[in-house]
Amino acid sequence: MLRIPIAERAGWQQKAEEFGFKFHTMHGERYWDESAYYQFTLEQIEKGIEEPTEEIHQMCLEVVEKVIADDELMRRFCIPEKHWDLVRRSWKNGDPSLYSRLDFAYSGKGHAKLYENNADTPTSVFETGFWQWLWLQDNVDSGALPRHADQFNSLQEKLVNQFKDLKFLTPDRTLHFACCKETDEDRGTVQYLEDCAKAADIDTRFAFIEDIGRDPEGNFSDLDDNMITWMFKLYPWEFMFREEFGDYLGGNNIRWLEPPWKSILSNKALLPLLWKMFPDHPNLLPSFFEDELSLASDYDSLVKKPIFSREGANISIINQQSDIVKAKGSHESSGPYGEEGFIYQATHMLPKFGEHYTLIGSWLVDGEAAGISIREDSGPITQDMSRYLPHIIL
Amino acid sequence: MKKSKTINIDMMRKTPRKVPRLGPLAAAVAAITLTACSSKEEAIVVETVDDCVSKTTMTREQCDAAYKSALVEAERTAPKYRSRSQCEAEFGYSQCQSTRSGGMFMPFMAGYLVSQVMSNRGGYYGGTYNPVFHYQRPYSSHNNRIMTADGTVIGRAGQSSYRVGKSSFKPKPKVTRTVSRGGFGSVASAKSSWGGGKRSGGWGG
């Protein structure tokens, strides 16, 4: 696994605009960064990432099975009791999912280590499935990269195929896509998935989360008063559970993407439970619930993560000897999460390539590994502004 | 190969938002009728809820719902014009209204399509009721024709039935009565005010 500088494609910014990629630069800082790429061997991809990705996904499904059947665990996962039925039913009915992303620390050697599972609202799907694919195509066409250069990225193909299966399972329904207002990144992500659904011949519509309405029977509606019967929401279940319209969930006949049972996987409580069920698994990091920290005495340093947290917010690296000493500056990220409690994960730093800390996101569509995305940051905690770099297999 | 074999790049291109049709519709109409779909079926044009009740097997409630859904579809898909006079030049005097969202003009819906096969099979099919419009531009070869929102001419005004493409009945969402909005989004809103609301990203991760 190498980090190799490369010339940027002339005029790529304009091309980005043509394809609706508006958030390649945010707040004057580059997010999409094609001044370099990562190069993997096929073995690193297949043995190092692809196999563990599919295996961990299966392990995660076992965790869901266990949590669903156990009230105590449902509480530990902070699923509000009034929504237990919804979550349990969606699992027992076998509600299909679309996608998820596992985040790994992997340097090309040894075992990839699971940081977390973005099972409910993963983003950077456009950059991965389409934009880095196009980057490779362009660089092969221009001769900057060899013709046999490949990429671990069948994401778009698999998404379209999964949408075809979902259409078969959900005939005659329009699929509404939703995200919050005032975020180009989320809007772009949802537009991309809507494009994939259209390619699978699904009827689609869009609604902002804030614009969703309800009728007297508790059905949800869009701004044109169309009843919503099937919805992809780029909005966390743990938020929806706690909001006013959350009371109507389960009372209406809506198929959800991601399905409610994903709320168990997008939850950091997953990590200590995985460690309990599959102790010493080579791709897992030792992880502990807050009230079981005595079990963690062997580890000098732990990463403290909120049960619910997104994009690296509110994560701190703490030192066992000095109680909870918040490390300085870049080792502690701030943010609005943490009220539901924390979990602790043995510290395993991201590999460094030059000055850059590198995180690998490994995508799953249904249960199949579908490609990777790479994020870089100058600090050890990857956040929403961390840069996205393309990769190749050679 | 570990990457997607092919991606239809043109499909991914976000061309500029379609500008509403401003010129005469007739030129566009000719091209569309030539490429019309081969798999067709019989449909009737229903003008009002009463008309629907008498001509189809649907109940009054179903006809009412169908009418409302066609109106919404009309607002969404009807040809739009910058001025009332441009619209009236093609659809006739007093035959145009301003759009609900304002700023543009569109013809009144002349009625909506109901599939004869589906109607005979027991009526209401919860699908789409596509609006039709009555084109009235004297001396145009399309004068007095009925057309769908995309400009496809389906026949003369007043025919007892029309042959239309099957896609005219593609299911679209059911229309309901919204009594409140804004019940989702409060947690995101509270969290994004954190840090002075300068948060860049969305709610994905």
Interface residues (C-beta under 8 A of the other chain):
Chain A: E18 F19 G20 M26 H27 L42 I45 N118 T121 P122 T123 G129 F130 W133 L134 L136 D150 Q151 F152 N153 S154 L155 Q156 E157 D172 R173 T174 H176 C179 C180 K181 T183 E185 D186 R187 T189 Q191 D195 A199 D203 R205 I209 E210 D211 I212 G213 R214 D215 P216 N219 S221 D222 D224 D225 N226 M227 I228 T229 L234 Y235 P236 F239 M240 R242 E243 E244 F245 G246 Y248 R310 E311 S334 G335 P336 Y337 G371 D384 M385 I393
Chain B: M1 K2 K3 S4 K5 I7 N8 I9 M11 M12 R13 K14 V72 E75 R76 G127 K170 P171 K172 P173 K174 V175 T176 R177 T178 V179 S180 R181 G182 G183 F184 G185 S186 V187 A188 S189 A190 K191 S192 W194 G195 R199 S200 G201 G202 W203 G204 G205
